[in-house]
C-alpha cells in the first residue's frame, strides 16, 4: 500500500487538523432549534462562537455556570433545565465519519508527519468527540494525534493568534514546517501570518484527496 503524502507538502513535518466541519459534521440548526424550544435565542457559528458560548469554549465558564447563566435569559425558565441546556449545547455535534477516523489513524501509524488536533471547543464538546469517535473500538486520541489543542484548555479561540502561539509552543512545531486543515478562512489567514500553509475544505466534503496523495 502506497504511503500517504501531502500533495503540496515539501518541507512539511507537522499537520494541524480542525475538528468542526473538517472532522465532525455539525448540526447548528438542530442545536439552535433545541435551544429555542426551551426559550433561549441562541445564535451559533460553526467556526467561532460569541458571548456566553465563546466563554465556555475558552474555559471561562464551566458547564454548570454556563447553564445557570443561560437559564436566566430563557422566556420559558421552567423548561430551561440544566439537562435540556446541556443536550441543546452538545447537539451541535452530529457525527464523525468513520472513513476520516480510519484515515487519520493510518496517517498517524505511518509516522511521516506529527499530527495535532486544533479546535475551538468546550470541554464537553471534546468529551463528546472522544465518546463518539476517538475512543471507540479500543482507540484513544493518541491513535490519531501526537497532541490535541482545544480552546477551552488554551483559554483562547481561533483566529486569535494566542491560540496558534500556544499550540506552536506546546507542540514544538515550526510554523514554516506546518500545515493547517481548517474550514474557516479567518483561521487559515491567522495561521498563514505565522508561516503555516493551509487548506480550507467545504462542509461535509471528502477533502482527503484534495490534500493528500495515497
N, C-alpha and C positions, 0 to 999 in steps of 0.2 A: 504494500500500500504506500502510495506517494505521501511524503510528509507535507504538513501544512505550512504555507509561507504567505506572508503579506504580499499583495500584488505590487504595492509601492513601498516596500519595506526595507530598502537599503539603509543600513546603519541603525535600524530599529531593534532595540533589545527589550522594550517594555510595552505592554498593551494595557491600557486602562479602559474598562468597559462599564458604561452606564447600565442601570437596571431598567427603570421605567421606559417603556416603548422598545428599547433595544433588546432587552431580555424578557421583561414582564409585560404582557398585554394588559393595558389599563382599561378601566370601566368608569371614566369620570362621570358620565351622565347618570349611571346607576347609583354611584355614591351620592351625588347631588340630590337625586330623587329620594333616596332613603333619608337624607337629612331634612328635606322638605316635608316629608311625611311626619316628622317629629317637630315641625315648626321652626327649623333652622335654615336660614338662607345662606347656603354655602356656595361660594364661587371658587371652584377648584381648577388647578392647572396641572397638566401632565409634566411640566418642566420644573417649575419652582412655585411654591405656594406663597401666600401673603398673609399678613395679620397673624391671628392665633394659630393658623395652620402652618405658617413658617416657624412660629415659636416652638411648636412641638417637633418639627423637623430638624431644628437646630439645637434641640436639647434644653431649651429654656423652660419648657413645661413638661411634666410627666403626664401620662395618660389620665390619671385621676384629676389633676388640676385642669387639664385641657377640657375634660368632660364637665367639670364643675363650672368653668367659665363659659363654655358654650351653652350650657343649660340655661344660664341667665338670659341669653338672647332669644330663647325659644318663645314662639307665640302659642305653643302647646306644652307648657312646662310639665304637665302630668305625663306626657309621652316621652319627654326627653330624659330618659333614664341613662345611667352610665352604660348599661349593656347595649342599648339601642344606639347611643352615640358612638360607642366603640365599633359596633357592627357596621354603621354607616361609614365610619372613617376607614376601616380596613377594606371595605368593599371596593375601593378604587383599584385594588389589585385583583386582576381577573384570573390570569393563568400564566404559566411559564412553559412554552413549547418544549417538549422533550428533545426534539432534534437540536435545539440550541444548547441545552444542557449537555447532551452527548458530545456535541462538537467541542464545547469548552473543556470538557473532561479529557477528550483526546488531545486537544492542544496543550493542556497542562501536562499530560503524560509525556508528550514528545519533548518538552523541555527546551524548545528553541527560544522561547520568549518568557520573560517574567509576566505574570498575569495579575491584574489588580482590579477589583470591583471599585466603582467610584459613583456614588449615588446620593441624591437628595432624598432623604427618607427618615421617618421616625423610627424609634427603637421597635415599636410594634410592627411597622412595615417590614423591618429587617427580620423580625421573628416570623412573620408570615412567609417571607421568601425562603427562609430555612425550612419551615414546616412543609411548604408546598413545592419545593424544588431542590434546594441544595443539600437537604438532609434526608431525602428519600432513598430507599433501597440501600441503606447502609452507608451512604455517602455523607460527606461533610463539606463545608465551604473550602477546606484545604484540597479537596479533589478538583476544584475549579480555579482557585485563586491562590497566589502566594500571600496576598493580604487583601483586606477589604476596608475601604474608607467611606464611611457613611456620615452624612451631615450632622446627625444627632450627636455623634461622638466627636467630630471635629469642631462643633459649635460654629459652623459656617456652611453656607449653601452655595452651590454653583449658581451663577457665574462669578461669585466673589473670588478674587484672586487668593484670598486666605485659604479657601478650600484646596486649591491646587498646590499652594505653597506648603500646606500641611501634609498633603498626600505625597508630594515630592520629598519632603524632609523625612517623613516616616519610612518611605519605601527605599530611599537612597537612589531613586531613579534620576537620570539626567533628562530634563525635558527635551533636549535635542535628539535623544535616543528613544523617544516615547511617542506612542500613537494612541489617540483617544477616539473611541467609538461612542458617540453621544447624539441623540436626536435633536438637541437644542442648538441652533445656530449661535446663540449668545454664549453658551457654554464652550462651544468649539472656538469661537473668536477669543475668548478669555484664555483658553489653553494655548492657542496659536501665539498669543502675545508673549508667552513664556518659552516658545520654541517647539511645542508639540506639533506633530502632524495629526490630522483629524479626518473622520468620516461621519456624516450625519444621515442615518437611514430614516425611511418613512415608517409611520405606524404599521404594525403587523406585517412588515416586509421581511422576506427572507433575504437578508443583506449579506449573508456569508460569502457568496461568490462574487459580490461586488468588492469585497475587501481581501479575500484570501484566494489562493490557488491551491487546489487539493484534488 
